[in-house]
Amino acid sequence: MKTANEYLNRVVKSIKSVGLALLACVILILLTPQMSSAYDNDTHFWLTYYLSVKAGYTNIEATQIASANVGVDFDKDTEPLIPRFDSWKDWLHALSHWQRIRIQLHALPLTAEFFNSEWWNPTKREINDDKLKKLIDARKSELWKETLSERKNPGVFLHYLQDTYAHRGFTSYIGHAGYYYVDFLDSDRDNAKLMALKTFKYLIVFRKALSTGKESQNLPNPETIEIEDLLSTEAAVQIKNEINNAVDEFCKVNPSAGVRPNILVEDWENLDEETKLNFKKPPAIYACSLLHIKNNGPAPDSSKARAKVKELLNLEEHALPHIWLYNFNSAGKSTKRYAEKALVYVPYKSPKKIFTANDETKNTEKRTIKVNSKKQCLSFSLEAMNTDPFNCK
């Protein structure tokens, strides 16, 4: 089987510049809401924060991990829609650059690897496809090894891990734009619980790596062990019950109407075969449908997940964390030692019957955080806890 890097290199070489078709892609993708990012802030930040605290991390460490996790969707170099180019040369193979980000960081493989046709097909694929699973698992293993070798912050890896559950059956070009409610935990509660328990196991093993200094090969493999192998039997039973209950509570505050195709899938089914086989540009009829989805597609309200974490962990309002905004390069590596700004939750009540992705952006404001007039920053590396994690120097 090819390694993830070998696969990525072949992608770059295989996709050529597409001229005016690139402009069509940009316009189309700009209209696309949450085309690739799932789960949402309620999972990537708030559930991850909760699980990190339960895995024994301090509140600050849990904030660092959860911020790095959700930051993969926020940072301009790693966000899944139209990530920023590393250099002007990337314009020459823009499509491959965008697919590279989705393959490396969002668990969305390139469609052509499996189908060699219908590149813009928005319909969900067979989730048990062996080729799809092997590529995703290979990248996951590679990213975990990198995370353990660096021992700074497991958040970027956890983002990919969680996306392997949310993105099952979807591929790189359209992601899950053709379906509503994909990013809701309640859309597949059993799968969400498996994801949460797997996240917890990786968190425990990473904490062991930090505390023991063991080499990667001497650490337990989270993929092949049970929680009972990491904790006492009594503690394992208790924590599994707590995590499963927490997922249930998250689902209650953001209930799902069930994953269902939207008008984009209908558009696809109405296309002729020649148009379906054209990978160089998206179908023109998608534009209006994507605009409709952007304005009307449902999204989880992360302020409700925040309130639930406050309740589950018995926290005071002032003790709830901000979402710190780390800087990444296109490989998902932190480019600064600390985050200088954070997203702060503000009171907001949507006037709409259905809460949308546009509403979610109004839940927070980007701010510089100050304490006693002194600017605060948050270190990316958990090891900075040994000094001052809020030091901006």
C-alpha positions as CSV (number, residue, x, y, z in Angstrom):
1,M,0.0,0.0,0.0
2,K,1.3,3.5,-0.8
3,T,2.1,5.7,2.1
4,A,0.1,8.9,2.7
5,N,3.0,11.0,1.5
6,E,3.5,9.0,-1.7
7,Y,-0.2,9.4,-2.4
8,L,-0.1,13.2,-1.8
9,N,2.9,13.6,-4.1
10,R,1.1,11.8,-6.9
11,V,-2.0,14.1,-6.4
12,V,0.2,17.2,-6.9
13,K,1.7,15.8,-10.1
14,S,-1.6,14.5,-11.5
15,I,-3.7,17.6,-11.3
16,K,-2.8,20.3,-13.8
17,S,-3.8,24.0,-13.9
18,V,-7.3,24.6,-15.2
19,G,-7.4,28.2,-16.3
20,L,-10.9,29.8,-16.1
21,A,-12.2,26.6,-14.5
22,L,-10.2,27.5,-11.4
23,L,-12.1,30.8,-11.2
24,A,-15.4,28.9,-11.4
25,C,-14.2,26.6,-8.6
26,V,-13.2,29.5,-6.4
27,I,-16.6,31.2,-6.8
28,L,-18.4,27.9,-6.2
29,I,-16.4,27.0,-3.1
30,L,-16.9,30.6,-1.7
31,L,-20.6,29.9,-1.7
32,T,-20.3,26.5,-0.1
33,P,-21.0,26.4,3.7
34,Q,-19.1,23.9,5.8
35,M,-18.3,21.9,2.7
36,S,-15.8,19.8,4.5
37,S,-15.7,20.7,8.1
38,A,-17.4,18.3,10.4
39,Y,-17.9,17.9,13.2
40,D,-18.5,21.5,14.3
41,N,-17.4,23.8,17.2
42,D,-19.5,21.9,19.7
43,T,-17.4,18.8,19.1
44,H,-14.0,20.0,18.0
45,F,-13.8,22.5,20.9
46,W,-16.4,21.8,23.7
47,L,-16.6,18.1,23.7
48,T,-12.8,17.9,23.2
49,Y,-12.3,20.3,26.2
50,Y,-14.6,18.1,28.3
51,L,-12.8,14.9,27.3
52,S,-9.4,16.4,28.0
53,V,-10.4,17.4,31.5
54,K,-11.8,13.9,32.1
55,A,-8.5,12.5,30.8
56,G,-6.6,14.3,33.6
57,Y,-5.4,17.5,31.8
58,T,-5.7,20.8,33.6
59,N,-8.2,23.3,32.5
60,I,-5.5,25.3,30.7
61,E,-4.1,22.2,29.0
62,A,-7.6,21.2,27.9
63,T,-8.1,24.7,26.5
64,Q,-4.8,24.4,24.5
65,I,-5.8,21.0,23.1
66,A,-9.4,22.0,22.2
67,S,-8.2,25.3,20.7
68,A,-5.6,23.5,18.5
69,N,-8.3,21.0,17.4
70,V,-11.0,23.5,16.3
71,G,-8.3,25.9,15.0
72,V,-7.7,23.5,12.1
73,D,-11.1,24.7,10.8
74,F,-10.4,28.4,11.6
75,D,-6.8,29.0,10.4
76,K,-6.6,30.4,6.9
77,D,-3.8,27.9,5.9
78,T,-5.7,24.8,7.1
79,E,-9.4,25.6,6.8
80,P,-11.1,23.1,4.5
81,L,-12.8,25.3,1.9
82,I,-10.2,27.6,0.2
83,P,-7.1,27.4,2.3
84,R,-4.5,30.1,1.7
85,F,-1.6,29.3,-0.7
86,D,1.9,28.9,0.6
87,S,3.3,30.7,-2.4
88,W,2.3,32.1,-5.8
89,K,3.4,28.8,-7.3
90,D,0.4,27.1,-5.7
91,W,-1.9,29.0,-8.0
92,L,-0.5,26.8,-10.8
93,H,-2.0,23.7,-9.1
94,A,-4.6,25.3,-6.9
95,L,-7.0,22.3,-6.9
96,S,-4.3,19.9,-5.8
97,H,-3.3,22.4,-3.0
98,W,-6.8,22.5,-1.7
99,Q,-7.2,18.7,-1.9
100,R,-3.9,18.3,-0.1
101,I,-5.2,20.2,2.9
102,R,-8.4,18.1,3.0
103,I,-6.5,14.8,2.7
104,Q,-3.9,15.7,5.3
105,L,-6.0,17.4,7.9
106,H,-9.7,16.7,7.4
107,A,-9.9,12.9,6.5
108,L,-11.3,13.6,3.0
109,P,-9.6,11.5,0.3
110,L,-9.4,12.6,-3.3
111,T,-12.3,11.3,-5.3
112,A,-10.3,10.2,-8.4
113,E,-8.3,7.7,-6.4
114,F,-11.3,5.5,-6.2
115,F,-13.7,6.4,-9.0
116,N,-11.6,8.1,-11.8
117,S,-14.9,9.8,-12.7
118,E,-17.6,12.0,-11.3
119,W,-15.3,14.3,-9.4
120,W,-18.0,16.7,-8.3
121,N,-20.4,13.9,-7.2
122,P,-21.9,15.1,-3.8
123,T,-23.6,11.8,-3.0
124,K,-22.4,9.8,0.0
125,R,-20.1,6.9,-0.7
126,E,-20.0,3.4,0.7
127,I,-18.3,3.8,4.1
128,N,-16.8,0.4,4.1
129,D,-14.7,1.0,0.9
130,D,-11.4,-0.8,1.7
131,K,-9.2,1.6,-0.4
132,L,-10.8,4.6,1.3
133,K,-10.2,3.2,4.8
134,K,-6.6,2.2,4.1
135,L,-5.7,5.7,3.0
136,I,-7.4,7.4,5.9
137,D,-5.9,4.9,8.4
138,A,-2.4,5.4,6.9
139,R,-2.6,9.2,7.2
140,K,-4.0,8.8,10.8
141,S,-1.1,6.6,11.8
142,E,1.4,9.0,10.2
143,L,-0.1,12.1,11.9
144,W,-0.1,10.3,15.3
145,K,3.6,9.4,15.0
146,E,4.4,13.1,14.2
147,T,2.3,14.2,17.2
148,L,4.1,11.9,19.6
149,S,7.5,12.8,18.3
150,E,6.9,16.5,18.8
151,R,5.0,16.1,22.1
152,K,3.6,19.7,22.0
153,N,-0.2,19.5,21.5
154,P,-2.4,16.6,20.2
155,G,-5.2,18.9,19.0
156,V,-4.4,18.8,15.3
157,F,-4.3,15.0,15.4
158,L,-7.6,14.8,17.3
159,H,-9.2,17.0,14.7
160,Y,-8.3,14.5,12.0
161,L,-9.3,11.5,14.2
162,Q,-12.7,13.0,14.8
163,D,-13.2,13.8,11.2
164,T,-12.6,10.2,10.3
165,Y,-15.9,9.5,12.0
166,A,-17.8,12.5,10.7
167,H,-16.5,12.3,7.1
168,R,-17.1,8.6,6.5
169,G,-18.4,8.2,3.0
170,F,-17.5,11.7,1.8
171,T,-14.6,12.8,-0.5
172,S,-12.6,15.8,-1.1
173,Y,-14.2,18.0,-3.8
174,I,-17.6,18.5,-2.4
175,G,-17.3,17.1,1.0
176,H,-20.7,16.8,2.7
177,A,-22.3,19.9,1.2
178,G,-25.0,17.7,-0.4
179,Y,-26.4,16.7,3.0
180,Y,-27.9,18.4,6.0
181,Y,-27.1,17.5,9.6
182,V,-23.8,15.7,8.9
183,D,-22.0,17.7,11.6
184,F,-24.5,17.0,14.4
185,L,-23.5,14.5,17.0
186,D,-27.1,13.5,17.2
187,S,-27.2,12.4,13.6
188,D,-25.4,9.2,14.6
189,R,-25.3,9.0,18.3
190,D,-23.7,5.6,18.5
191,N,-20.9,6.6,16.2
192,A,-20.4,9.8,18.2
193,K,-19.9,7.8,21.3
194,L,-17.3,5.6,19.6
195,M,-15.6,8.8,18.5
196,A,-15.6,10.3,22.0
197,L,-14.2,7.1,23.6
198,K,-11.5,6.9,20.9
199,T,-10.6,10.5,21.5
200,F,-10.3,9.8,25.3
201,K,-8.0,6.9,24.7
202,Y,-5.6,9.0,22.5
203,L,-5.7,11.7,25.2
204,I,-4.7,9.3,27.9
205,V,-1.8,7.9,25.9
206,F,-0.5,11.4,24.9
207,R,-0.6,12.3,28.6
208,K,1.5,9.2,29.3
209,A,4.0,10.3,26.7
210,L,4.3,13.7,28.3
211,S,4.7,12.4,31.9
212,T,6.9,9.3,31.2
213,G,9.0,10.4,28.3
214,K,8.7,7.0,26.8
215,E,9.6,6.4,23.1
216,S,6.6,6.1,20.8
217,Q,7.1,2.4,20.3
218,N,6.9,1.8,24.0
219,L,3.5,3.5,24.4
220,P,0.1,1.7,24.2
221,N,-1.6,1.8,20.8
222,P,-4.9,3.6,21.3
223,E,-6.3,1.7,18.2
224,T,-5.8,-1.8,19.7
225,I,-6.4,-1.3,23.4
226,E,-9.5,-0.8,25.6
227,I,-10.0,1.9,28.2
228,E,-9.7,-0.9,30.8
229,D,-6.1,-1.4,29.7
230,L,-5.4,2.2,30.7
231,L,-7.4,2.6,33.9
232,S,-8.6,0.3,36.6
233,T,-11.7,-1.6,35.8
234,E,-13.9,0.4,38.2
235,A,-12.5,3.7,36.8
236,A,-12.9,2.5,33.2
237,V,-16.6,1.6,33.8
238,Q,-17.3,5.0,35.4
239,I,-15.5,7.1,32.8
240,K,-17.2,5.3,29.9
241,N,-20.6,5.9,31.5
242,E,-19.7,9.6,32.0
243,I,-18.6,10.0,28.4
244,N,-21.6,8.3,26.9
245,N,-23.9,10.4,29.1
246,A,-22.1,13.5,28.0
247,V,-22.6,12.7,24.4
248,D,-26.3,12.1,25.1
249,E,-26.4,15.5,26.7
250,F,-24.7,17.2,23.8
251,C,-27.2,15.5,21.4
252,K,-30.1,16.8,23.4
253,V,-29.1,20.4,23.2
254,N,-28.5,20.2,19.4
255,P,-30.9,17.6,18.1
256,S,-30.7,16.4,14.6
257,A,-33.5,15.8,12.1
258,G,-31.3,13.1,10.6
259,V,-28.8,13.2,7.8
260,R,-30.6,13.8,4.5
261,P,-29.7,14.9,1.0
262,N,-30.4,18.4,0.0
263,I,-31.0,20.1,-3.3
264,L,-27.4,19.7,-4.4
265,V,-27.8,15.9,-4.7
266,E,-31.0,16.5,-6.7
267,D,-29.0,18.9,-9.0
268,W,-26.4,16.1,-9.5
269,E,-29.0,13.5,-10.4
270,N,-30.3,15.9,-13.1
271,L,-27.0,16.3,-14.9
272,D,-26.0,14.5,-18.1
273,E,-23.2,12.0,-18.1
274,E,-20.7,14.2,-19.9
275,T,-21.0,16.9,-17.3
276,K,-20.7,14.4,-14.5
277,L,-17.3,13.2,-15.9
278,N,-15.8,16.7,-16.1
279,F,-13.4,17.2,-13.1
280,K,-12.0,20.5,-14.3
281,K,-14.9,22.7,-13.3
282,P,-18.0,22.2,-11.1
283,P,-21.5,22.0,-12.7
284,A,-22.8,25.5,-13.2
285,I,-26.2,24.7,-11.7
286,Y,-24.6,24.1,-8.3
287,A,-24.1,27.9,-7.7
288,C,-27.7,28.7,-6.8
289,S,-28.2,25.6,-4.8
290,L,-25.0,26.2,-2.7
291,L,-26.1,29.8,-2.0
292,H,-29.4,28.4,-0.8
293,I,-27.6,25.9,1.4
294,K,-25.3,28.6,2.8
295,N,-28.2,30.7,4.0
296,N,-30.5,27.9,5.2
297,G,-28.4,24.9,6.1
298,P,-28.7,23.9,9.8
299,A,-25.7,23.9,12.1
300,P,-25.1,23.0,15.8
301,D,-25.3,25.9,18.2
302,S,-22.0,25.7,20.1
303,S,-23.2,28.1,22.8
304,K,-25.5,25.3,24.0
305,A,-22.6,22.9,24.1
306,R,-20.7,25.5,26.1
307,A,-23.5,25.7,28.6
308,K,-23.6,21.9,28.8
309,V,-19.9,21.7,29.6
310,K,-20.4,24.3,32.3
311,E,-23.0,22.1,33.8
312,L,-21.2,18.7,33.4
313,L,-17.9,20.0,34.9
314,N,-19.6,22.2,37.4
315,L,-17.7,25.3,36.3
316,E,-18.4,29.0,37.1
317,E,-19.0,31.3,34.1
318,H,-15.6,33.0,34.5
319,A,-13.9,29.6,34.5
320,L,-15.1,28.6,31.0
321,P,-12.4,28.8,28.4
322,H,-12.0,31.0,25.3
323,I,-11.2,29.5,22.0
324,W,-7.7,30.6,21.3
325,L,-6.7,31.1,17.7
326,Y,-3.4,29.4,16.9
327,N,-1.5,30.0,13.7
328,F,-0.7,27.0,11.4
329,N,1.1,26.4,8.1
330,S,-0.5,24.2,5.5
331,A,1.0,21.1,7.0
332,G,-0.8,21.8,10.3
333,K,2.3,22.8,12.2
334,S,2.1,25.7,14.6
335,T,4.0,28.7,13.2
336,K,4.0,30.7,16.5
337,R,4.7,29.6,20.1
338,Y,1.4,31.1,21.3
339,A,-2.0,32.4,20.2
340,E,-2.4,36.2,20.6
341,K,-6.2,36.4,20.2
342,A,-9.2,34.4,21.1
343,L,-12.9,33.9,20.3
344,V,-15.0,35.1,23.2
345,Y,-18.7,34.0,23.5
346,V,-21.2,36.9,23.4
347,P,-25.0,36.8,24.0
348,Y,-26.7,35.9,20.8
349,K,-30.1,34.5,20.0
350,S,-30.9,33.7,16.4
351,P,-34.2,35.1,15.1
352,K,-34.5,32.1,12.7
353,K,-36.4,28.9,13.3
354,I,-33.4,26.9,12.1
355,F,-30.0,27.8,13.5
356,T,-27.5,28.1,10.7
357,A,-23.7,28.3,10.1
358,N,-24.1,32.0,9.7
359,D,-25.7,32.2,13.1
360,E,-22.8,30.2,14.6
361,T,-20.3,32.9,13.5
362,K,-22.3,35.4,15.6
363,N,-21.8,33.4,18.8
364,T,-18.3,34.7,19.3
365,E,-16.2,37.8,18.8
366,K,-12.4,37.8,18.1
367,R,-10.6,39.8,20.9
368,T,-7.3,40.5,22.5
369,I,-7.5,39.1,26.1
370,K,-6.2,41.3,28.9
371,V,-5.9,40.8,32.6
372,N,-5.1,43.8,34.8
373,S,-4.4,45.7,31.5
374,K,-1.8,43.1,30.6
375,K,-2.1,41.3,27.3
376,Q,-2.6,37.5,27.6
377,C,-1.4,34.9,25.1
378,L,-1.7,31.1,25.3
379,S,1.2,28.8,24.5
380,F,0.7,26.1,21.9
381,S,2.9,23.6,23.7
382,L,1.5,21.9,26.8
383,E,5.1,21.7,28.1
384,A,4.9,25.5,28.6
385,M,2.7,24.7,31.6
386,N,6.1,24.4,33.5
387,T,6.6,28.2,33.0
388,D,3.8,30.6,32.2
389,P,1.3,29.5,29.5
390,F,-0.1,33.0,29.2
391,N,3.2,34.7,28.6
392,C,3.4,36.6,25.3
393,K,7.2,36.5,25.1
